[in-house]
Amino acid sequence: MKKNSIVLYPSPGQGHLLSMVELGKLLLHHNPSFSITIFITSLPSKTNSSTAAYINRVSTTTPISFYHLPLISLPMDPSSYPNIEIMVFDLLRLNNPNLEQALKTISHSSTIHSFIIDGFCTVAFDVAAHLDIPVYYYFTSGAAALATFLYFPTLHENTNQISFKDRRTNLDIPGLPPLLATDMPEPMLDRNKEAYHGFLDMCSHFRKAAGILVNTFEALEPRAIEAISLGLSVPEKLTPPVHYIGPVVVSDKPKNSGGEDCLHWVDSQPSCSVVFLCFGSLGVFSAAQLKEIAVGLERSGHRFLWVVGSPPTKDKIGRFLAPIEPDLETLLPDGFLDRVKGRGLVVKSWAPQVDILSLESVGGFVTHCGWNSVLESLCAGVPMVAWPLYAEQRLNRLLLVEEMKLAMPMEESREGLVMAAEVEKRVRSLMDSVEGKLLRERTLAMKDCAVAALSQGGSSHAALVELTQSWK
């Protein structure tokens, strides 16, 4: 008798893998009879011992199995690609023959009820569809971002060949506040670029899916969810079934050294007294910007924990080099570390974010607005200052500030820098002002809504039960 299997396919990158593993755990929790397999593919020349240890740990502690697809050699030097998105699309396209063989192999002993992919794996959609395997998307951002992506093909048709980067008026997307065109994800801004058409193809395939799983919950984004349910995001045809199953927060992450020291320091501070600044694995700043942040934090007078990565550097022909461990004495103002000693702590490159946010001493979070970080902060009841850097983060800032009222914005100068005065102002406002107090109260209330959504009878719990039962 064949097993009942679910196959998950994340695009390369630790963040994508971790989120898919957490989804696999959720599906097993709701139906332990499923067999869960996660396909693994890697970028060329990328090896990560902490990720390998993480996969081994998950394999030995859960009934999730991992299938490593063969390593693909790209037709050109990875640094020659115009951006990371194009390289990932190309890598996954070249992996399709291996993917097809892997799905056929699993199908010999199992009935694959669903093949769940993330957006970058859209190039695998037709492979599974050809094998009559239902394709679902796992959308790791929120409902408003999904509404934007679903509506993107309509925007493309209606903008008269004008790229969003050149548009001077707001975009009207059903379920969202008025959106600056330049707040769209960067690959969507220029229709003359290859990445634009990769995203257009991805968004068109979202509309063809057997279903879409979204990492959000109904109480957090009611307006966007209503627009999608009314069919406003896909006006030309039927919207696929959408299942809001969040918040899915990854707590079991690969560990780096040094996390225990900063955890102990933060935990020893008074209640709600520490501002935590962390900008994700890709969130790096110029040396000039790091100095502005340092001056602003010092002038604010507040306790802080700040995670600092090395500024991006290029080789002689303009290619970005791999990041190295930052030299804090060189990057930060002279004497800064001595002057803030005891009140502030600066750590290099990494800190255990989920663990830190859960501490009672943390009173605010300055974040790049990555959706995982947003949910982690919300689930810990910590209010935010929104400082977007890339991907859909500018869209997330708009929602957090204007729609959800769970964050205040960090404003850039005309030169593109956030100045020290702005950092000082936002830190003080978050920690001391009436506005900051109201943000904290709303965030704590939304934390309760998140708990309720995942509890027995909650909206996300019910969505997962309905979904897994449909696969039996």
C-alpha positions as CSV (number, residue, x, y, z in Angstrom):
1,M,0.0,0.0,0.0
2,K,1.4,3.4,-1.0
3,K,2.3,6.0,1.6
4,N,0.6,9.4,1.6
5,S,3.4,12.0,0.9
6,I,3.8,15.7,0.9
7,V,6.9,17.1,-0.9
8,L,8.3,20.5,0.0
9,Y,10.7,22.4,-2.3
10,P,12.3,25.6,-0.9
11,S,14.6,27.7,-3.0
12,P,18.3,27.9,-2.0
13,G,19.0,29.9,1.2
14,Q,18.8,29.2,4.9
15,G,15.8,31.4,5.5
16,H,13.7,29.5,2.8
17,L,14.8,26.1,4.2
18,L,14.0,26.9,7.8
19,S,10.5,28.2,7.0
20,M,9.7,25.1,4.9
21,V,10.9,22.8,7.8
22,E,8.6,24.6,10.2
23,L,5.7,24.2,7.7
24,G,6.6,20.4,7.5
25,K,6.4,20.2,11.3
26,L,3.0,21.9,11.3
27,L,1.6,19.5,8.7
28,L,2.8,16.5,10.6
29,H,1.3,17.9,13.8
30,H,-2.1,18.0,12.1
31,N,-1.7,14.7,10.3
32,P,1.1,12.5,11.6
33,S,0.3,9.8,8.9
34,F,1.8,12.0,6.2
35,S,5.3,11.3,4.9
36,I,7.2,14.6,4.6
37,T,10.1,15.0,2.2
38,I,12.0,18.3,1.7
39,F,14.1,18.7,-1.5
40,I,17.4,20.5,-0.9
41,T,19.3,22.5,-3.6
42,S,22.3,24.7,-3.1
43,L,23.9,27.7,-4.7
44,P,27.3,27.0,-6.3
45,S,30.3,27.4,-4.0
46,K,27.9,27.8,-1.0
47,T,28.6,25.5,1.9
48,N,27.2,26.1,5.4
49,S,28.2,23.8,8.2
50,S,25.6,25.2,10.6
51,T,22.8,24.5,8.0
52,A,24.2,20.9,7.5
53,A,24.1,20.4,11.3
54,Y,20.6,21.8,11.4
55,I,19.4,19.4,8.7
56,N,21.0,16.5,10.6
57,R,19.3,17.6,13.8
58,V,15.9,17.8,12.2
59,S,16.4,14.4,10.5
60,T,17.1,12.7,13.9
61,T,14.4,14.5,15.9
62,T,11.4,14.5,13.5
63,P,10.0,12.1,10.8
64,I,11.0,14.6,8.1
65,S,13.3,13.3,5.4
66,F,15.6,15.4,3.2
67,Y,16.4,14.7,-0.5
68,H,19.5,16.4,-1.7
69,L,19.2,17.2,-5.4
70,P,22.5,17.1,-7.4
71,L,24.7,20.2,-7.2
72,I,24.3,22.2,-10.4
73,S,27.1,24.1,-12.2
74,L,25.9,27.3,-13.6
75,P,26.9,28.3,-17.2
76,M,28.8,31.4,-15.9
77,D,30.5,32.6,-12.8
78,P,27.8,33.2,-10.1
79,S,29.2,36.7,-9.6
80,S,28.5,37.5,-13.2
81,Y,24.7,37.4,-12.8
82,P,23.0,40.8,-12.7
83,N,21.3,39.9,-9.4
84,I,20.7,37.0,-7.0
85,E,17.1,36.5,-8.3
86,I,18.2,35.7,-11.8
87,M,20.9,33.3,-10.6
88,V,18.4,31.4,-8.4
89,F,15.8,31.2,-11.3
90,D,18.6,29.9,-13.6
91,L,19.8,27.3,-11.0
92,L,16.4,25.9,-10.3
93,R,15.5,25.8,-14.0
94,L,18.6,23.7,-14.7
95,N,17.7,21.4,-11.8
96,N,14.3,20.5,-13.3
97,P,15.4,17.2,-14.8
98,N,16.8,16.1,-11.4
99,L,13.6,17.3,-9.8
100,E,11.4,15.3,-12.2
101,Q,13.4,12.2,-11.6
102,A,13.1,12.6,-7.8
103,L,9.3,13.1,-7.9
104,K,9.0,10.0,-10.1
105,T,11.1,8.0,-7.6
106,I,9.0,9.0,-4.7
107,S,5.8,8.3,-6.7
108,H,6.8,4.6,-7.0
109,S,6.2,4.1,-3.3
110,S,4.0,7.0,-2.4
111,T,1.0,9.0,-3.5
112,I,2.1,12.6,-3.5
113,H,-0.9,14.6,-2.4
114,S,0.8,18.0,-2.8
115,F,4.0,19.5,-4.0
116,I,4.6,22.7,-2.0
117,I,7.0,25.3,-3.5
118,D,8.0,28.8,-2.7
119,G,7.8,31.6,-5.3
120,F,11.4,31.3,-6.6
121,C,10.7,27.6,-7.4
122,T,8.0,28.5,-10.0
123,V,10.2,27.0,-12.7
124,A,9.3,23.6,-11.2
125,F,5.6,24.2,-11.4
126,D,5.1,22.7,-14.9
127,V,7.3,19.7,-14.0
128,A,4.9,18.6,-11.2
129,A,1.8,19.5,-13.2
130,H,3.0,17.3,-16.0
131,L,3.2,14.4,-13.5
132,D,-0.4,15.2,-12.3
133,I,0.9,16.3,-8.9
134,P,-1.1,19.2,-7.3
135,V,1.1,22.3,-6.9
136,Y,0.7,24.6,-3.9
137,Y,2.7,27.7,-3.0
138,Y,3.9,28.5,0.5
139,F,3.9,32.3,0.6
140,T,6.2,33.2,3.5
141,S,5.2,36.9,3.6
142,G,1.8,38.3,4.4
143,A,-1.6,38.6,2.8
144,A,-1.0,42.2,1.6
145,A,2.2,41.1,-0.2
146,L,0.3,38.2,-1.7
147,A,-2.5,40.6,-2.8
148,T,0.2,42.7,-4.5
149,F,1.7,39.7,-6.2
150,L,-1.6,38.3,-7.4
151,Y,-2.6,41.7,-8.8
152,F,0.8,42.3,-10.4
153,P,-0.1,40.7,-13.8
154,T,-3.1,43.1,-14.0
155,L,-0.9,46.1,-13.1
156,H,1.5,45.0,-15.8
157,E,-1.3,45.0,-18.4
158,N,-2.7,48.3,-17.3
159,T,0.5,50.5,-17.0
160,N,1.0,51.3,-20.7
161,Q,4.6,50.0,-20.9
162,I,5.7,52.4,-18.1
163,S,8.0,50.9,-15.5
164,F,7.1,51.4,-11.9
165,K,10.4,53.1,-11.2
166,D,9.3,55.9,-13.5
167,R,5.7,56.2,-12.2
168,R,5.0,59.3,-10.2
169,T,1.5,58.4,-8.9
170,N,0.5,55.9,-6.2
171,L,-0.6,52.4,-7.1
172,D,-4.1,51.3,-6.1
173,I,-4.0,47.6,-5.2
174,P,-7.2,46.1,-3.8
175,G,-6.8,45.5,0.0
176,L,-3.8,47.9,0.5
177,P,-3.4,51.6,1.4
178,P,-2.2,53.8,-1.5
179,L,1.3,52.5,-2.4
180,L,4.2,54.4,-3.8
181,A,5.3,52.6,-7.0
182,T,8.9,52.7,-5.8
183,D,7.8,50.8,-2.6
184,M,7.2,47.7,-4.8
185,P,9.9,45.0,-4.5
186,E,13.0,46.0,-6.5
187,P,12.8,43.3,-9.2
188,M,9.3,44.6,-10.1
189,L,10.4,48.2,-10.7
190,D,11.9,48.0,-14.2
191,R,10.0,46.0,-17.0
192,N,13.1,46.1,-19.1
193,K,15.0,43.9,-16.7
194,E,15.1,40.1,-16.8
195,A,14.2,39.9,-13.1
196,Y,11.0,41.8,-13.7
197,H,9.8,39.1,-16.2
198,G,10.8,36.4,-13.8
199,F,8.6,37.9,-11.1
200,L,5.8,38.4,-13.6
201,D,5.9,34.7,-14.5
202,M,6.0,33.8,-10.8
203,C,2.9,35.9,-10.1
204,S,1.1,34.5,-13.1
205,H,1.7,31.0,-11.8
206,F,0.3,31.9,-8.3
207,R,-3.0,32.2,-10.0
208,K,-2.8,28.6,-11.4
209,A,-1.9,26.9,-8.1
210,A,-4.1,24.3,-6.4
211,G,-3.8,26.5,-3.3
212,I,-1.6,29.0,-1.5
213,L,-0.5,28.7,2.1
214,V,0.2,32.1,3.7
215,N,2.2,32.9,6.8
216,T,-0.3,35.3,8.4
217,F,-3.5,35.3,10.3
218,E,-6.9,36.8,9.8
219,A,-6.8,39.3,12.7
220,L,-3.6,40.8,11.5
221,E,-4.5,41.6,7.8
222,P,-8.3,41.6,7.5
223,R,-8.5,44.1,4.6
224,A,-6.1,42.3,2.4
225,I,-7.6,39.0,3.2
226,E,-11.1,40.3,2.3
227,A,-9.9,41.7,-1.0
228,I,-8.4,38.3,-2.0
229,S,-11.5,36.4,-0.9
230,L,-13.7,38.7,-2.9
231,G,-11.7,38.0,-6.1
232,L,-10.4,41.6,-6.3
233,S,-6.8,40.5,-6.6
234,V,-7.4,38.3,-9.7
235,P,-10.2,40.2,-11.5
236,E,-9.9,38.2,-14.7
237,K,-10.4,34.7,-13.4
238,L,-11.0,32.6,-10.2
239,T,-8.6,33.1,-7.3
240,P,-7.1,29.8,-6.1
241,P,-7.9,28.7,-2.6
242,V,-5.9,30.6,0.0
243,H,-5.1,29.2,3.4
244,Y,-3.9,31.6,6.2
245,I,-2.0,29.4,8.6
246,G,0.3,31.7,10.5
247,P,2.1,33.0,12.4
248,V,4.7,30.4,11.6
249,V,7.8,31.4,13.6
250,V,11.0,29.5,13.3
251,S,12.4,28.9,16.8
252,D,14.9,26.1,16.0
253,K,17.6,27.9,13.9
254,P,21.2,27.1,13.2
255,K,23.3,28.4,16.0
256,N,26.4,30.6,15.8
257,S,28.9,31.1,18.6
258,G,28.6,34.0,21.0
259,G,24.8,34.0,21.4
260,E,24.8,33.1,25.1
261,D,26.8,36.2,26.1
262,C,24.5,38.7,24.6
263,L,21.4,36.8,25.8
264,H,22.8,36.9,29.4
265,W,23.6,40.7,29.1
266,V,20.1,41.6,27.8
267,D,18.4,39.4,30.3
268,S,20.2,41.2,33.1
269,Q,18.7,44.6,32.1
270,P,15.6,46.2,33.6
271,S,12.2,45.4,32.2
272,C,11.4,47.0,28.7
273,S,14.7,49.0,28.8
274,V,16.6,47.6,25.8
275,V,16.3,48.6,22.2
276,F,17.3,45.7,19.9
277,L,18.7,46.6,16.4
278,C,19.0,43.7,13.9
279,F,18.6,43.7,10.1
280,G,18.7,40.1,8.9
281,S,21.5,38.1,7.3
282,L,21.6,40.4,4.2
283,G,21.1,43.6,6.1
284,V,24.4,45.4,5.9
285,F,25.1,49.2,5.9
286,S,27.9,51.5,4.6
287,A,30.5,52.6,7.0
288,A,29.0,56.1,6.9
289,Q,25.6,54.7,7.9
290,L,27.0,52.7,10.7
291,K,28.6,55.8,12.2
292,E,25.3,57.7,12.0
293,I,23.5,54.8,13.9
294,A,26.2,54.7,16.5
295,V,26.0,58.5,17.2
296,G,22.2,58.3,17.3
297,L,22.2,55.4,19.8
298,E,24.8,57.1,22.0
299,R,22.8,60.4,22.1
300,S,19.5,58.6,22.8
301,G,20.7,57.6,26.3
302,H,18.9,54.3,26.1
303,R,20.2,50.8,26.6
304,F,20.7,48.9,23.3
305,L,21.8,45.6,21.7
306,W,23.0,46.2,18.1
307,V,24.0,43.5,15.6
308,V,26.6,44.9,13.1
309,G,27.6,43.3,9.9
310,S,30.5,44.3,7.6
311,P,29.8,46.9,4.9
312,P,29.6,45.4,1.4
313,T,33.0,45.5,-0.5
314,K,33.9,45.0,-4.1
315,D,36.9,43.6,-6.0
316,K,38.8,45.4,-8.7
317,I,36.2,44.7,-11.4
318,G,33.2,45.6,-9.3
319,R,32.0,42.2,-8.0
320,F,30.8,42.0,-4.4
321,L,33.1,40.0,-2.1
322,A,32.0,37.6,0.6
323,P,31.4,39.4,3.9
324,I,34.1,39.1,6.6
325,E,33.8,39.6,10.3
326,P,33.4,43.3,11.0
327,D,36.2,45.3,12.7
328,L,34.1,47.3,15.2
329,E,36.9,49.5,16.3
330,T,37.4,50.7,12.7
331,L,33.8,50.9,11.6
332,L,32.4,52.7,14.7
333,P,33.3,56.2,16.0
334,D,36.5,56.6,18.0
335,G,35.9,55.7,21.7
336,F,32.2,54.7,21.0
337,L,32.5,51.2,22.5
338,D,34.1,52.5,25.6
339,R,31.6,55.3,26.1
340,V,28.6,53.1,25.9
341,K,30.1,50.2,27.8
342,G,27.5,48.8,30.3
343,R,24.6,50.6,28.6
344,G,25.0,49.2,25.1
345,L,26.3,46.0,23.6
346,V,27.5,45.6,20.0
347,V,27.8,42.1,18.6
348,K,29.3,41.0,15.3
349,S,27.0,39.7,12.4
350,W,24.6,37.4,14.4
351,A,22.5,37.1,17.5
352,P,19.7,34.7,18.5
353,Q,16.9,37.0,17.5
354,V,13.9,34.9,18.6
355,D,15.4,34.3,22.0
356,I,16.3,37.9,22.5
357,L,12.9,39.3,21.5
358,S,11.3,36.9,24.1
359,L,13.2,38.5,27.0
360,E,11.2,40.9,29.3
361,S,14.0,43.4,29.2
362,V,13.5,44.1,25.4
363,G,11.3,47.2,24.9
364,G,11.6,47.9,21.2
365,F,13.0,46.4,18.0
366,V,14.5,48.3,15.1
367,T,14.0,46.0,12.2
368,H,14.5,45.7,8.4
369,C,10.8,44.6,8.1
370,G,11.5,41.1,6.8
371,W,8.2,39.2,7.4
372,N,9.8,36.6,9.6
373,S,11.3,39.3,11.8
374,V,7.9,41.1,11.9
375,L,6.1,38.0,13.1
376,E,8.8,37.2,15.6
377,S,8.5,40.7,17.1
378,L,4.7,40.6,17.1
379,C,4.6,37.2,18.8
380,A,6.9,38.5,21.5
381,G,4.8,41.6,22.0
382,V,7.7,44.0,21.0
383,P,6.8,47.2,19.1
384,M,8.9,48.1,16.1
385,V,10.7,50.9,14.3
386,A,10.5,50.0,10.6
387,W,13.7,50.4,8.5
388,P,13.3,48.5,5.2
389,L,16.3,47.5,3.1
390,Y,15.3,45.2,0.3
391,A,12.7,42.6,-1.1
392,E,9.1,43.4,-0.1
393,Q,10.2,45.3,3.1
394,R,9.1,48.8,2.0
395,L,5.7,47.4,1.4
396,N,5.8,45.8,4.9
397,R,6.7,49.1,6.4
398,L,3.7,50.8,4.8
399,L,1.4,48.1,6.4
400,L,3.1,48.2,9.8
401,V,2.9,51.9,10.1
402,E,-0.2,52.9,8.2
403,E,-2.5,49.9,8.4
404,M,-1.6,47.8,11.4
405,K,-0.3,50.7,13.6
406,L,2.4,48.4,15.1
407,A,5.5,50.4,14.1
408,M,6.9,53.8,13.5
409,P,9.0,54.6,10.4
410,M,12.7,55.4,10.2
411,E,12.9,58.3,7.7
412,E,15.8,58.6,5.3
413,S,17.4,61.9,4.3
414,R,17.6,63.0,0.6
415,E,21.1,61.6,0.5
416,G,19.7,58.1,1.3
417,L,21.2,58.0,4.8
418,V,19.3,57.7,8.0
419,M,20.9,60.5,10.1
420,A,22.0,60.3,13.7
421,A,19.3,62.7,14.7
422,E,16.6,60.5,13.2
423,V,17.9,57.4,15.0
424,E,18.0,59.3,18.3
425,K,14.5,60.6,17.8
426,R,12.9,57.2,16.9
427,V,14.6,55.4,19.8
428,R,13.5,58.0,22.3
429,S,10.0,58.1,20.8
430,L,9.7,54.3,20.9
431,M,10.9,54.0,24.4
432,D,9.6,57.2,26.1
433,S,6.6,58.7,24.2
434,V,2.9,58.3,24.4
435,E,3.0,57.0,20.8
436,G,5.5,54.4,21.8
437,K,3.3,53.3,24.7
438,L,0.3,52.9,22.3
439,L,2.4,50.9,19.9
440,R,3.4,48.6,22.7
441,E,-0.3,48.1,23.8
442,R,-1.4,47.4,20.3
443,T,1.5,44.9,19.7
444,L,0.6,43.1,22.9
445,A,-3.0,42.9,21.9
446,M,-2.0,41.5,18.5
447,K,0.2,38.9,20.2
448,D,-2.9,37.6,22.0
449,C,-4.7,37.4,18.6
450,A,-1.8,35.4,17.2
451,V,-2.0,32.9,20.0
452,A,-5.8,32.7,19.5
453,A,-5.4,32.1,15.8
454,L,-3.2,29.0,16.4
455,S,-5.3,27.6,19.2
456,Q,-8.0,25.0,18.9
457,G,-10.8,26.6,17.0
458,G,-8.7,29.6,15.9
459,S,-8.7,30.7,12.3
460,S,-5.2,29.4,11.4
461,H,-5.8,26.1,13.2
462,A,-9.1,25.6,11.3
463,A,-7.4,26.4,8.0
464,L,-4.7,23.8,8.6
465,V,-7.2,21.2,9.6
466,E,-9.3,21.8,6.5
467,L,-6.3,21.7,4.3
468,T,-4.7,18.5,5.6
469,Q,-8.1,16.8,5.6
470,S,-8.5,17.7,1.9
471,W,-5.4,15.7,1.1
472,K,-6.5,12.4,2.7
